[in-house]
C-alpha cells in the first residue's frame, strides 16, 4: 500500500526540493511555527548538522511565543548565533507555511541581524 503524505508534508517537500536546486551549498534557515511558539534553525544539509537555532522558548526571547514580536526576537537571535558560527549566507526554508505574518517577521529580523538571503 502506498504511503500517503498529508498536504502539509507534500508542500514542505516541494519547497525543500526547489531550495536544493538554488542552494549552491549554502545552509538553510528553516522556520517552523505552531500556534503557541516559533522555531528557527540554520541547517547544513551537506553534513547533516544544525549550526544555530533559536525559538520562542529560549530564555533570551521575551514575550508571548505566539506573536510577531516573539518572531522578530527569534529572527534576530538565530541570526546572531549563525553569524557567531561563521554563517552569513543562507537560503530561507519556509516549509509548508505561507510567507507572511510570523514567518515573514523571522525572515526580516534575520536579514537585519546580518544574514543574507
HURABEL-V79637 format. One record per pair of residues at least 12 apart in sequence whose ideal C-beta (glycine too) atoms are under 10 Angstrom apart, sorted by the first residue. I is the first residue (numbers start at 1). J is the second residue. D is the distance in Angstrom with one decimal. If there is no record, write none. Layout:
BEGIN
i/j/d
I/J/D
I/J/D
END
This chain:
BEGIN
i/j/d
6/96/9.1
7/96/8.0
8/95/8.5
8/96/4.4
8/97/9.1
9/95/9.9
9/96/7.4
10/96/8.4
11/94/9.6
11/95/7.9
11/96/4.2
11/97/8.8
11/98/9.7
12/30/9.6
12/32/9.6
12/93/8.6
12/94/8.9
12/95/4.7
12/96/4.3
12/97/8.7
13/95/9.7
13/96/8.9
14/96/8.9
15/30/10.0
15/92/9.7
15/93/6.5
15/94/6.3
15/95/6.3
15/96/7.2
15/97/9.2
16/28/8.0
16/30/8.7
16/45/9.0
16/91/9.9
16/93/6.4
16/94/10.0
16/95/7.9
18/91/9.8
18/93/9.9
19/45/9.0
19/91/5.3
19/92/8.2
19/93/5.7
19/94/9.4
20/45/7.6
20/91/9.0
22/91/6.6
23/45/7.4
23/46/9.3
23/90/8.9
23/91/4.9
23/93/9.5
24/89/9.1
24/91/8.3
25/44/9.2
25/45/9.0
25/46/6.5
25/89/9.7
25/91/10.0
26/42/9.9
26/44/9.1
26/45/9.3
26/46/9.7
26/87/8.4
26/88/9.5
26/89/5.2
26/90/5.7
26/91/5.4
26/116/9.6
26/117/8.0
27/41/9.5
27/42/5.1
27/43/5.9
27/44/4.7
27/45/7.2
27/46/8.5
27/47/9.5
27/49/9.1
27/50/9.3
27/51/5.9
27/52/8.9
27/82/8.0
27/85/9.4
27/87/5.7
27/89/8.2
27/90/5.3
27/91/7.7
27/93/9.9
27/115/9.8
28/41/9.0
28/42/7.3
28/43/5.4
28/44/8.5
28/45/6.5
28/90/6.1
28/91/4.9
28/92/7.4
28/93/4.5
28/117/9.0
29/41/7.6
29/42/5.4
29/43/8.1
29/51/9.9
29/52/9.0
29/75/9.0
29/78/7.1
29/79/8.6
29/82/7.7
29/87/9.0
29/90/4.4
29/91/7.1
29/92/5.3
29/93/6.4
29/94/9.4
29/106/8.2
29/107/7.8
29/110/6.3
29/115/6.8
29/117/6.7
30/42/7.8
30/43/5.7
30/45/9.8
30/50/9.2
30/53/9.3
30/78/10.0
30/90/9.4
30/91/9.6
30/92/8.6
30/93/4.3
30/94/8.5
30/95/6.6
31/71/8.8
31/74/8.7
31/75/8.7
31/78/9.0
31/92/7.6
31/93/6.9
31/94/6.0
31/95/6.4
31/97/6.9
31/99/9.5
31/102/8.4
31/103/5.4
31/104/9.7
31/105/9.9
31/106/5.3
31/107/7.6
31/110/9.2
32/55/8.8
32/93/9.6
32/94/9.6
32/95/6.1
32/96/9.2
32/97/7.9
32/103/9.3
33/56/9.3
33/65/9.7
33/66/8.4
33/71/7.8
33/74/9.8
33/94/9.6
33/95/8.6
33/96/10.0
33/97/5.9
33/101/8.4
33/102/5.4
33/103/6.3
33/106/8.4
34/56/9.4
34/65/8.6
34/66/7.9
35/65/9.4
35/66/6.0
36/56/8.2
36/57/9.2
36/64/8.6
36/65/5.6
36/66/5.1
37/55/6.1
37/56/4.5
37/57/5.8
37/61/9.5
37/64/9.3
37/65/3.9
37/66/6.6
37/70/7.8
37/71/9.8
37/74/8.9
37/102/9.9
38/54/9.2
38/55/6.8
38/56/5.1
38/57/9.4
38/61/9.2
38/65/6.6
38/66/7.6
38/67/9.1
38/68/9.4
38/70/6.4
38/71/5.0
38/72/9.9
38/73/9.4
38/74/5.5
38/75/8.9
38/97/9.9
38/102/5.5
38/103/8.1
38/105/8.6
38/106/6.6
39/53/7.4
39/54/7.7
39/55/4.2
39/56/7.5
39/57/8.0
39/58/9.7
39/65/9.5
39/74/7.5
39/78/9.2
39/106/9.3
40/52/8.7
40/53/6.9
40/54/5.5
40/55/7.1
40/56/9.5
40/71/8.7
40/74/5.4
40/75/6.7
40/77/8.2
40/78/4.4
40/79/9.0
40/81/9.7
40/82/9.5
40/92/9.9
40/93/9.7
40/103/9.5
40/106/5.5
40/107/9.3
40/109/9.4
40/110/7.4
41/53/3.8
41/54/7.6
41/55/8.5
41/78/7.1
41/81/9.5
41/82/9.3
41/93/9.6
42/54/9.3
42/78/6.6
42/79/8.9
42/81/7.8
42/82/4.6
42/83/10.0
42/85/7.4
42/87/5.7
42/90/6.0
42/93/9.9
42/110/9.2
42/115/8.2
43/90/9.1
43/93/8.1
44/85/9.8
44/87/8.4
44/90/10.0
45/91/9.7
45/93/9.8
50/85/9.9
51/78/9.9
51/81/8.3
51/82/6.4
51/84/9.8
51/85/4.8
51/86/8.2
51/87/5.7
51/90/9.3
52/77/9.0
52/78/5.8
52/79/8.4
52/80/8.5
52/81/3.8
52/82/4.2
52/83/8.5
52/84/7.5
52/85/5.1
52/86/9.8
52/87/6.9
52/90/9.8
52/115/9.8
53/74/9.6
53/77/9.2
53/78/6.7
53/81/7.3
53/82/9.2
54/73/8.4
54/74/5.0
54/75/8.1
54/76/8.5
54/77/4.0
54/78/4.0
54/79/8.7
54/80/8.4
54/81/6.3
54/82/9.2
54/106/9.2
54/110/9.7
55/70/9.3
55/74/6.3
55/77/8.8
55/78/8.8
56/69/9.7
56/70/4.4
56/71/7.5
56/73/7.5
56/74/5.6
56/77/9.6
56/102/9.4
57/70/9.7
57/74/9.5
58/70/10.0
58/73/8.7
58/74/7.8
58/77/6.7
58/78/9.7
58/81/10.0
60/73/7.7
60/74/9.4
60/76/9.6
60/77/5.8
60/80/9.3
60/81/9.7
61/73/4.5
61/74/5.9
61/76/9.2
61/77/6.4
65/102/9.9
66/102/8.0
67/101/9.7
67/102/7.5
67/105/9.2
68/101/6.8
68/102/5.7
68/104/8.9
68/105/4.8
68/106/9.4
68/109/9.8
69/102/9.7
69/105/8.3
70/102/8.0
70/105/8.8
70/106/9.6
71/101/7.9
71/102/4.0
71/103/7.6
71/104/8.5
71/105/4.0
71/106/5.0
71/107/9.3
71/108/9.2
71/109/7.3
72/102/8.9
72/105/5.1
72/106/7.5
72/108/7.6
72/109/4.5
72/110/9.7
72/112/8.7
72/113/9.9
73/105/9.4
73/106/9.5
73/109/7.5
74/102/8.8
74/105/8.6
74/106/5.8
74/109/7.4
74/110/8.9
75/102/9.5
75/103/9.8
75/104/9.6
75/105/6.5
75/106/4.0
75/107/6.8
75/108/6.8
75/109/2.8
75/110/4.4
75/111/8.2
75/112/7.7
75/113/6.5
75/115/8.8
76/106/9.2
76/108/9.9
76/109/4.7
76/110/7.4
76/112/6.8
76/113/4.6
76/114/9.3
77/106/10.0
77/109/8.6
77/110/9.3
77/113/7.9
78/90/9.7
78/106/7.6
78/109/8.5
78/110/6.1
78/113/7.5
78/115/8.1
79/106/9.4
79/109/7.0
79/110/4.3
79/111/7.8
79/112/7.4
79/113/2.6
79/114/5.4
79/115/4.7
80/110/9.5
80/113/5.6
80/114/7.5
80/115/9.5
81/113/9.2
82/110/8.0
82/113/8.1
82/114/7.9
82/115/6.0
83/113/7.2
83/114/4.7
83/115/7.2
84/114/9.8
87/114/9.6
87/115/7.4
88/114/6.7
88/115/6.6
88/116/6.2
88/117/9.8
89/115/7.4
89/116/5.2
89/117/6.8
90/110/8.0
90/115/5.5
90/116/7.6
90/117/5.1
91/117/5.8
92/106/8.9
92/107/5.6
92/110/8.0
92/111/9.4
92/115/8.9
92/117/4.9
93/117/9.8
94/106/9.2
94/107/8.0
END
